[in-house]
């Protein structure tokens, strides 16, 4: 007799969370969801507390530190030793450790589980989860994560995965800023951007990221796959980590300020590759 699938709760129905919920349903899971925006969708419950009461595994795709801790505290009275809570939002290391502490106070397990991959990866079940925390707990919930991922990588203790997600996003942001500057110089010299694309495709620095973002810069299509405001949030987390260790980050600093200018100009909800069009 097969073991019944755990009931899964999902908090946060943005670009990623909504697609993860759909993949869980396709995999046969009963999914209860809650969103701060109060979306009327399949499995919606009125509160985070009711999601915790109805489920055993809880996945959080909320926006920031405050939203994460608010959600955990809202669920806390119903959390118990049979729960596993996974935070997938990119938040500060400090908030990650506090969320884990709040869960532990109710004997609930917690995994630090940020993801890499944007809208289409989530839609196609091809995210990569970075995991910080107990390998035993990871194995318990691995099938849940596999419903929306192509890869699951254990990277250390709670907090370690978040640090690594933040610094890998640093590389992403700085790379796209450099790509945007290369495109601007190319255009300024009267060379077609198609020629830049061809040159990069034959260069050792070509990557999946460049292949995704250069066409957006060329076409001006900045439909959000990963928003500018969220990339700025992650850049600021990286700067906080750097300040804590006394590390100087001039490339990150100028990239973050360019993103901040874009947000102040009203571009925060567009894809972060819009940085290529900011003056």
C-alpha positions in Angstrom: 0.0 0.0 0.0 1.5 3.3 -1.1 2.1 6.1 1.5 -0.5 9.0 1.0 1.0 12.2 -0.3 1.3 15.0 2.3 -1.0 17.9 2.0 0.9 21.0 0.9 0.4 24.6 1.8 1.7 27.4 -0.3 1.9 31.1 0.7 2.5 33.7 -2.0 0.9 33.5 -5.4 3.2 35.7 -7.5 5.1 34.8 -10.7 6.7 31.8 -9.1 4.4 30.6 -6.4 1.3 30.4 -8.6 3.2 28.2 -11.1 4.7 26.0 -8.3 1.2 25.4 -7.0 0.0 24.3 -10.4 2.9 21.8 -10.8 2.1 20.4 -7.3 -1.5 19.8 -8.4 -0.3 18.1 -11.6 1.9 15.8 -9.5 -1.2 14.8 -7.5 -0.8 16.9 -4.4 -3.7 18.5 -2.6 -2.6 22.1 -2.3 -4.0 24.8 0.0 -2.9 28.4 -0.8 -3.0 31.8 0.6 -2.0 35.2 -0.8 -1.9 38.6 0.8 -3.6 39.9 -2.3 -6.6 37.6 -1.6 -6.7 35.8 -4.9 -9.8 33.7 -5.7 -8.0 30.6 -7.0 -8.2 26.8 -6.5 -7.4 25.8 -2.9 -7.5 29.3 -1.5 -8.0 29.7 2.2 -8.7 32.9 4.1 -5.5 33.0 6.1 -2.0 31.6 6.5 -3.1 30.1 9.9 -5.8 28.0 8.1 -3.2 26.9 5.6 -1.0 25.6 8.4 -4.0 23.9 10.0 -4.9 22.1 6.7 -1.4 20.9 5.7 1.9 19.2 6.7 4.4 20.8 4.3 4.4 24.5 3.8 6.2 26.4 1.0 6.6 30.2 1.3 7.1 32.4 -1.8 6.6 35.7 -0.2 8.3 39.0 -1.1 10.6 40.0 1.7 11.8 39.7 5.4 8.7 41.3 6.8 6.3 39.1 4.8 8.2 36.0 5.7 8.2 36.7 9.5 4.6 37.9 9.4 3.5 34.6 7.7 5.5 32.4 10.2 4.0 34.3 13.2 0.5 34.0 11.7 0.9 30.2 11.5 2.9 29.7 14.7 0.1 28.7 17.0 -0.8 25.8 14.7 2.7 24.7 13.9 3.8 21.4 15.4 6.4 18.6 15.0 4.6 17.1 12.0 5.1 20.3 10.0 8.0 21.1 7.6 8.2 24.8 6.6 10.3 25.8 3.6 11.2 29.4 2.8 11.8 29.9 -0.9 11.8 33.7 -0.9 15.2 35.5 -1.1 15.4 37.3 2.2 18.2 38.4 4.6 20.2 35.8 6.4 19.0 37.4 9.6 15.3 36.8 8.7 16.1 33.3 7.6 17.6 32.4 11.0 14.7 34.1 12.8 12.1 32.2 10.8 13.9 28.9 11.7 13.9 29.9 15.3 10.2 30.6 15.3 9.5 27.2 13.7 11.8 25.4 16.2 10.0 27.0 19.1 6.9 24.9 18.0 9.1 21.9 17.1 8.3 22.3 13.4 11.2 21.6 10.9 12.5 24.4 8.7 14.5 24.4 5.5 16.3 27.4 4.0 15.3 26.7 0.4 15.7 29.7 -2.0 15.4 28.9 -5.7 17.1 29.9 -8.9 15.1 30.1 -12.1 12.4 32.5 -13.3 8.9 32.4 -14.7 9.4 29.8 -17.5 11.5 27.5 -15.3 8.7 27.6 -12.7 6.1 26.9 -15.3 8.0 24.0 -16.7 8.9 22.5 -13.3 12.6 23.3 -13.9 13.6 25.4 -10.9 16.8 24.7 -8.9 16.4 24.7 -5.1 19.4 25.6 -2.9 18.9 23.9 0.5 20.3 24.8 3.9 19.3 22.6 6.8 18.9 19.0 7.8 19.5 16.4 5.1 17.0 14.1 6.8 14.3 16.8 6.6 15.2 17.4 2.9 14.7 13.7 2.1 11.3 13.8 3.8 10.1 16.6 1.5 12.2 15.9 -1.6 9.2 14.6 -3.6 7.4 17.9 -3.0 10.3 19.9 -4.2 10.8 17.6 -7.2 7.3 18.6 -8.5 8.6 22.0 -9.4 12.3 21.5 -9.9 15.0 19.9 -12.1 17.7 20.1 -9.5 17.9 20.2 -5.7 21.3 21.1 -4.2 22.1 20.8 -0.5 24.6 23.5 0.4 25.0 23.5 4.2 23.3 24.8 7.3 20.3 27.0 7.6 21.4 30.4 6.4 24.2 29.1 4.1 21.8 28.5 1.1 20.5 32.1 1.5 23.9 33.6 1.5 24.8 31.7 -1.7 21.5 32.7 -3.4 22.2 36.3 -2.6 25.8 36.3 -3.9 24.8 34.4 -7.1 22.1 37.0 -7.7 24.9 39.6 -7.3 26.7 38.0 -10.2 23.5 38.0 -12.2 22.8 41.7 -11.6 26.3 42.9 -12.3 26.5 40.8 -15.5 23.4 42.2 -16.9 24.5 45.8 -16.0 27.8 45.1 -17.9 25.8 43.6 -20.8 23.6 46.7 -21.0 26.7 48.9 -21.1 28.2 46.8 -23.8 25.0 47.2 -25.8 25.0 51.0 -25.3 28.6 51.3 -26.5 27.9 49.1 -29.5 24.9 51.2 -30.5 26.8 54.4 -29.9 29.5 53.3 -32.4 26.8 52.5 -35.0 27.3 48.7 -34.8 24.0 46.7 -35.0 23.1 44.9 -31.8 22.7 41.7 -33.8 26.4 41.8 -34.4 27.0 42.0 -30.7 24.8 39.0 -30.2 26.7 37.1 -32.8 30.1 38.1 -31.2 29.0 37.1 -27.7 27.7 33.7 -28.9 31.2 32.9 -30.0 32.9 34.3 -26.8 33.9 32.4 -23.7 31.8 34.8 -21.6 28.5 33.8 -23.3 26.0 32.3 -20.9 22.3 31.3 -20.6 21.8 34.6 -18.8 23.2 36.6 -21.7 21.1 34.5 -24.1 18.0 35.4 -22.1 18.6 39.1 -21.4 20.3 40.5 -24.5 17.1 39.9 -26.7 15.1 41.8 -24.1 17.5 44.7 -24.2 17.5 44.6 -28.0 13.7 44.5 -28.3 12.7 46.6 -25.4 10.4 43.8 -24.1 10.7 43.9 -20.4 7.9 41.6 -19.3 8.8 40.6 -15.8 10.5 37.2 -15.4 12.4 38.6 -12.4 11.5 42.1 -11.4 13.9 45.0 -11.0 12.6 45.8 -7.5 13.3 42.2 -6.4 16.7 42.2 -7.9 17.4 45.5 -6.1 16.3 43.9 -2.8 18.7 41.1 -3.3 21.5 43.5 -4.2 20.9 45.4 -0.9 21.1 42.1 1.0 24.4 41.4 -0.6 25.7 44.8 0.4 24.6 44.2 4.0 26.5 40.9 4.0 29.6 42.6 2.5 29.5 45.4 5.1 29.4 42.8 7.9 32.7 41.3 6.7 34.3 44.6 5.6 34.3 43.5 2.0 34.3 46.3 -0.6 31.9 45.8 -3.6 32.4 48.6 -6.1 30.8 46.7 -9.0 27.8 45.7 -6.9 27.5 49.3 -5.5 27.2 51.0 -8.9 24.8 48.3 -10.2 22.5 48.6 -7.1 22.4 52.4 -7.5 21.4 52.1 -11.2 18.7 49.7 -10.2 17.5 52.0 -7.4 17.3 54.8 -10.0 15.2 52.6 -12.2 12.8 51.8 -9.4 12.5 55.5 -8.5 11.6 56.1 -12.2 8.7 53.7 -12.0 10.3 50.6 -13.6 10.4 48.4 -10.5 7.8 45.9 -11.7 9.5 45.3 -15.1 12.1 42.7 -15.6 15.5 43.7 -14.2 17.0 43.7 -17.7 15.3 47.1 -18.1 18.5 48.3 -16.5 19.7 48.3 -20.1 17.3 51.2 -20.9 18.0 53.4 -17.9 19.9 56.5 -18.3 
